[in-house]
Amino acid sequence: MWFLFIFCGSAGFAEDVMEDNSVIAADQVFHGNYYALGDFIEIAGKIEGNAYLVGTQVLVEGEITGDLYVVAGTVDISGKVDGDIWLISGGVTMEGEVAHSAVVLSANAVFSGLSKVRGNVALLAGNSEFRGWTGGTLTALVIRLIVVYLFVLFFLVLCGCCVFQVVGLVAFVVVVVAVV
């Protein structure tokens, strides 16, 4: 697991946390890049920098002003990341906000209706559900994908797009809803 710390930046300029549990409480602010290695990692406060996390379970409820890099068994993000997110995980639940792009490699990934990614989303997953919002493109290589994005259909019809595009999207939406 040390490879993440070697490739992600200079550990000499940041505080390293290697414990069973690592918690940034809701009232705490950490200045600089944050490195954590442990079973349970919780970010409820604010990190003013990048976060490099390796653990069994990672929970991000607070704010990270830089990028977020995670290798974990499970990742739950309900907070805000002002940069990009890079996740390798067995399971990801995304309910938060990402200011830039998201790259997710996961066995199971769920982007709830509350999630918002202002940039592109690249998703490589076994099972995936995308009910969130993205300001860029959703690129996915998955075994099973559920996309609920019906607003786009109505937008295409209102803009006067050709019948082929609308019919193709309707067929895609019907197939995806049938999988549910």
Protein Blocks (a to p, Z undefined) as FASTA:
>chain_A
ZZmmmmnocfklpccdddfbdcddfkbccedjdddddfbdcdfbdcedddddddfbdcdf
bdcfbdcddddfbdcdfbdcfbdcddddfbdcdfbdcfbbcddddfbdcddfkbccfbdc
ddddfbdcdfbdcfbdcddddfbdcdddfklmmmmmmnopafklmmmmmmmmmmmmmmZZ
